Amino acid sequence: MISSNLISFSNIKLAQQYLYNIIVSRTDEKGQQWLDKKIEQLLKDPREMDFYISFNLVPRFIGKQTLDLTDEEIAAGQNLRSGLDLSHWTIDQVGRNLILLYMPFDEKSFCQNTLKNLFETAGVDELVALYAGLPLLPIGEALHQRAAEGIRTNMTAVFDAMALNNPYPKDYFNEVAWNQMVLKAFFMERPVYRIQGMEERYNEKLAAMIADYAHERWAAGRITMPELWCGIGPYVTDGLLADLRRLLDDTDELQQQAAALACYNSGSERAKTLLLNHHDLREGIENRMINWKQIGSQWENRRYQKKPLYE
């Protein structure tokens, strides 16, 4: 599942310039001078210890404020790398990943050792920057085992950095790793609509896992996230038809909308007939007023009380 629009050796300078421009437009003269000096040093004589020190010092000189990207900056990121989304990053995350982009990537062992040591000694903030920045590295395919560790963690901020607003899992994870990530996101009650590629990478095994998970929640008298059903359409079975029917009769509007959208996107005529008595929901879908992003964001506002993604 590898995208054709990735950071490569041929466009790494564009990636460096993109991150650099974001930083210098938001930092003071002292911060820019420090950054320029470090980049010059790393270009002239790249040493592992200098990468560790620079990576660690970024917040001291550049700060940790959140980014308020312009539309042009967001579009430039998408043009640089499919799915690249820095809208939930902080400026120190940008700076740390800019430092990493000056590693000599033609020296495989150098990069492997540097990243290995950074991951193994990193604190939470540093891990968040490392996992969020994986799609920027031109050696992404070689880092899939490290990426998988990011979805096994119990640290919410680190899991979010790997799973949310990050194109790496969609592009590189195999089906097993993908399904584990998605199911864990539901267990952790994370905003799943922010997982890139949810609908396109939904699969039959995941559908069965989701159904089992929903039944366990219901048996325990607990609610399920409406996003649970965002890719279920092509895999609707008789058992899932009963589940969707149940949700359409739910008193929660978001659960009704999720079930309706799943039925609407299904190839099953039996699923589509469930909408015959729900004209308002069908009309909302056809008018694009009901969609998975809208459902997910409303659920997030309700359940997470607008907490930041990187807590």
C-alpha positions as CSV (number, residue, x, y, z in Angstrom):
1,M,0.0,0.0,0.0
2,I,2.7,2.5,-0.9
3,S,1.7,5.8,-2.4
4,S,3.5,7.2,-5.5
5,N,3.7,10.7,-3.9
6,L,6.3,10.2,-1.1
7,I,9.3,12.1,0.2
8,S,12.2,10.8,-1.8
9,F,15.9,11.6,-2.3
10,S,14.9,13.8,-5.2
11,N,12.5,16.1,-3.4
12,I,14.1,16.1,0.1
13,K,15.3,19.6,-0.4
14,L,11.8,20.8,-1.1
15,A,10.7,19.1,2.2
16,Q,13.6,20.9,4.0
17,Q,12.6,24.3,2.5
18,Y,8.9,23.7,3.4
19,L,9.6,23.1,7.1
20,Y,12.2,25.9,7.2
21,N,9.7,28.4,5.8
22,I,7.1,27.4,8.4
23,I,9.6,27.9,11.2
24,V,11.2,31.2,10.2
25,S,7.8,32.9,9.7
26,R,7.0,32.1,13.3
27,T,10.2,32.5,15.3
28,D,12.4,35.4,16.3
29,E,15.8,36.4,15.0
30,K,17.6,34.5,17.7
31,G,15.7,31.3,16.9
32,Q,16.4,31.7,13.2
33,Q,20.1,32.3,13.7
34,W,20.4,29.2,15.9
35,L,18.6,27.1,13.3
36,D,20.7,28.5,10.4
37,K,23.9,27.7,12.4
38,K,22.8,24.2,13.1
39,I,21.8,23.4,9.5
40,E,25.2,24.8,8.3
41,Q,27.0,22.6,10.8
42,L,25.0,19.4,9.9
43,L,25.6,20.0,6.2
44,K,29.3,20.5,6.7
45,D,30.1,17.8,9.1
46,P,27.2,15.5,10.0
47,R,27.9,13.6,13.3
48,E,25.4,11.5,15.2
49,M,26.0,13.4,18.5
50,D,25.2,16.7,16.8
51,F,21.9,15.4,15.6
52,Y,21.0,14.2,19.2
53,I,21.9,17.6,20.7
54,S,20.2,19.7,18.1
55,F,17.1,17.5,18.2
56,N,16.9,18.0,22.0
57,L,17.6,21.8,21.9
58,V,14.9,22.7,19.3
59,P,12.2,23.8,21.8
60,R,14.7,26.0,23.8
61,F,15.5,28.1,20.8
62,I,12.4,27.9,18.6
63,G,9.6,27.4,21.1
64,K,6.7,25.0,21.4
65,Q,3.7,27.1,20.2
66,T,1.0,25.5,18.1
67,L,0.9,26.2,14.4
68,D,-1.9,28.1,12.7
69,L,-1.1,27.1,9.1
70,T,-2.3,29.2,6.2
71,D,-4.3,27.6,3.4
72,E,-1.3,28.0,1.2
73,E,0.9,26.2,3.7
74,I,-1.6,23.3,4.0
75,A,-1.8,23.0,0.2
76,A,2.0,23.1,-0.1
77,G,2.2,20.2,2.3
78,Q,-0.3,18.2,0.3
79,N,1.6,18.9,-2.9
80,L,4.9,17.9,-1.3
81,R,3.6,14.6,0.1
82,S,0.2,13.0,-0.3
83,G,-1.6,13.2,3.0
84,L,0.9,15.4,4.8
85,D,-0.9,17.3,7.5
86,L,0.9,19.4,10.0
87,S,-2.2,21.2,11.2
88,H,-2.0,19.6,14.6
89,W,1.8,20.0,15.0
90,T,3.7,22.4,17.2
91,I,6.6,24.4,16.0
92,D,9.2,22.3,17.9
93,Q,7.9,19.2,16.1
94,V,8.5,21.0,12.8
95,G,12.0,22.0,13.9
96,R,13.0,18.5,15.1
97,N,11.9,17.0,11.9
98,L,13.8,19.6,9.9
99,I,16.9,18.6,11.8
100,L,16.3,15.0,10.9
101,L,15.9,15.8,7.2
102,Y,19.6,16.8,7.1
103,M,20.8,13.3,7.9
104,P,23.0,11.8,5.2
105,F,20.4,9.4,3.9
106,D,22.8,7.8,1.5
107,E,24.6,6.5,4.6
108,K,22.2,3.8,5.7
109,S,23.9,2.8,8.9
110,F,24.3,6.4,10.1
111,C,20.6,7.0,9.7
112,Q,19.6,3.7,11.3
113,N,21.8,4.3,14.3
114,T,20.7,7.9,14.7
115,L,17.0,7.1,14.6
116,K,17.4,4.0,16.8
117,N,19.1,6.0,19.5
118,L,16.6,8.9,19.3
119,F,13.6,6.6,19.6
120,E,15.1,4.6,22.5
121,T,16.1,7.7,24.5
122,A,13.2,10.0,23.6
123,G,10.7,11.5,26.1
124,V,7.0,11.7,25.2
125,D,7.3,15.1,23.3
126,E,10.2,13.8,21.3
127,L,8.4,10.5,20.5
128,V,5.4,12.5,19.3
129,A,7.7,14.4,16.9
130,L,9.4,11.3,15.7
131,Y,6.3,9.3,15.0
132,A,4.4,12.2,13.4
133,G,7.4,12.9,11.2
134,L,7.9,9.4,9.8
135,P,6.1,10.3,6.5
136,L,8.7,13.0,5.9
137,L,11.6,10.7,5.8
138,P,12.8,9.3,2.5
139,I,13.4,5.9,4.1
140,G,9.9,5.3,5.2
141,E,9.6,1.7,4.0
142,A,12.5,0.7,6.2
143,L,10.8,2.1,9.4
144,H,7.6,0.0,9.4
145,Q,8.7,-2.0,12.5
146,R,9.5,1.1,14.4
147,A,6.1,2.6,13.3
148,A,4.3,-0.5,14.5
149,E,5.7,0.2,18.0
150,G,3.9,3.5,17.9
151,I,0.5,1.8,17.8
152,R,1.4,-0.7,20.6
153,T,2.0,2.1,23.1
154,N,-0.3,3.0,25.9
155,M,0.7,6.7,25.7
156,T,-2.2,8.4,24.1
157,A,-0.2,11.3,22.7
158,V,2.3,8.9,21.0
159,F,-0.4,6.7,19.6
160,D,-2.2,9.8,18.2
161,A,1.0,11.0,16.6
162,M,1.3,7.6,14.7
163,A,-2.4,7.0,14.0
164,L,-4.1,10.3,13.5
165,N,-3.5,12.8,10.7
166,N,-0.6,10.7,9.5
167,P,-0.4,9.2,6.1
168,Y,2.3,6.7,7.1
169,P,0.0,3.8,8.3
170,K,-2.2,4.1,5.2
171,D,0.8,3.9,2.9
172,Y,2.9,1.3,4.7
173,F,1.0,-0.9,7.2
174,N,0.0,-4.4,6.1
175,E,-3.5,-5.5,6.9
176,V,-2.7,-7.0,10.3
177,A,-1.0,-3.9,11.6
178,W,-3.7,-1.7,10.1
179,N,-6.5,-3.6,11.7
180,Q,-4.7,-3.6,15.0
181,M,-4.3,0.2,14.9
182,V,-7.9,0.8,14.0
183,L,-9.3,-1.5,16.6
184,K,-7.0,0.0,19.3
185,A,-8.2,3.5,18.3
186,F,-11.7,2.4,19.1
187,F,-10.6,0.8,22.4
188,M,-8.9,4.1,23.3
189,E,-11.9,6.1,22.0
190,R,-9.7,8.3,19.8
191,P,-11.1,10.4,17.0
192,V,-11.0,7.8,14.3
193,Y,-12.2,10.1,11.6
194,R,-8.7,11.5,11.7
195,I,-7.2,8.2,10.6
196,Q,-6.2,8.7,6.9
197,G,-7.5,6.0,4.6
198,M,-10.2,4.5,6.9
199,E,-12.7,3.9,4.2
200,E,-10.3,2.7,1.5
201,R,-8.5,0.3,3.8
202,Y,-11.5,-1.1,5.6
203,N,-11.5,-4.9,5.0
204,E,-13.5,-8.0,5.6
205,K,-11.4,-9.1,8.6
206,L,-11.7,-5.7,10.2
207,A,-15.5,-5.7,9.6
208,A,-15.8,-9.0,11.6
209,M,-13.6,-7.6,14.4
210,I,-15.6,-4.5,14.6
211,A,-18.9,-6.4,14.8
212,D,-17.5,-8.6,17.6
213,Y,-16.3,-5.5,19.4
214,A,-19.7,-3.7,19.1
215,H,-21.5,-6.8,20.5
216,E,-19.2,-6.9,23.5
217,R,-19.9,-3.2,24.2
218,W,-23.6,-3.6,23.9
219,A,-23.6,-6.8,26.1
220,A,-21.8,-4.7,28.7
221,G,-24.4,-2.0,28.4
222,R,-21.9,0.5,26.8
223,I,-22.3,2.7,23.8
224,T,-20.2,2.4,20.6
225,M,-18.6,5.2,18.6
226,P,-20.6,5.9,15.5
227,E,-17.5,5.9,13.4
228,L,-17.2,2.1,14.0
229,W,-19.3,1.5,10.8
230,C,-17.5,3.9,8.5
231,G,-16.3,1.2,6.0
232,I,-18.6,-1.6,6.8
233,G,-20.7,-1.1,3.6
234,P,-19.1,-3.6,1.3
235,Y,-19.0,-6.3,4.0
236,V,-22.6,-6.2,5.3
237,T,-23.8,-9.7,6.4
238,D,-27.1,-10.8,7.8
239,G,-25.7,-10.2,11.3
240,L,-24.5,-6.7,10.4
241,L,-27.9,-5.9,8.9
242,A,-29.4,-6.6,12.3
243,D,-26.8,-4.3,13.9
244,L,-27.5,-1.5,11.4
245,R,-31.3,-1.9,11.9
246,R,-30.7,-1.5,15.7
247,L,-28.7,1.7,15.2
248,L,-31.3,3.2,12.9
249,D,-33.8,2.8,15.8
250,D,-31.3,4.3,18.3
251,T,-32.3,7.5,20.1
252,D,-28.9,9.0,19.3
253,E,-28.9,11.0,16.1
254,L,-25.3,10.3,15.3
255,Q,-25.8,6.6,15.7
256,Q,-28.7,6.9,13.2
257,Q,-26.6,8.9,10.8
258,A,-23.8,6.4,11.0
259,A,-26.1,3.4,10.3
260,A,-27.8,5.3,7.4
261,L,-24.4,6.2,5.8
262,A,-23.2,2.6,6.1
263,C,-26.4,1.4,4.4
264,Y,-26.2,4.0,1.7
265,N,-22.6,3.0,0.9
266,S,-23.4,-0.7,0.9
267,G,-23.6,-2.9,-2.2
268,S,-26.3,-4.8,-0.4
269,E,-29.8,-4.1,-1.6
270,R,-31.1,-5.4,1.7
271,A,-29.1,-2.8,3.5
272,K,-30.4,0.0,1.2
273,T,-34.0,-1.0,1.9
274,L,-33.4,-0.2,5.5
275,L,-33.4,3.5,4.4
276,L,-36.9,3.4,2.9
277,N,-38.4,4.7,6.1
278,H,-35.7,7.2,6.8
279,H,-36.1,9.8,4.0
280,D,-34.6,12.6,6.1
281,L,-31.3,10.6,6.6
282,R,-31.1,9.7,3.0
283,E,-31.7,13.3,1.9
284,G,-28.9,14.4,4.4
285,I,-26.5,12.0,2.8
286,E,-27.3,12.9,-0.7
287,N,-27.0,16.6,0.1
288,R,-23.6,15.9,1.7
289,M,-24.8,17.2,5.1
290,I,-24.2,13.7,6.6
291,N,-20.7,12.3,6.1
292,W,-18.1,10.5,8.2
293,K,-16.0,13.6,9.0
294,Q,-19.1,15.4,10.2
295,I,-20.2,12.5,12.3
296,G,-16.7,12.0,13.7
297,S,-16.1,15.6,14.6
298,Q,-19.5,16.0,16.3
299,W,-18.8,12.8,18.3
300,E,-15.3,14.2,19.2
301,N,-16.7,17.4,20.4
302,R,-19.2,15.5,22.6
303,R,-16.9,12.9,24.0
304,Y,-13.5,14.5,24.1
305,Q,-14.7,18.0,25.1
306,K,-12.4,19.5,22.5
307,K,-9.2,18.1,24.1
308,P,-6.1,18.6,21.9
309,L,-5.1,15.5,19.9
310,Y,-1.6,15.6,21.4
311,E,-2.4,15.7,25.1
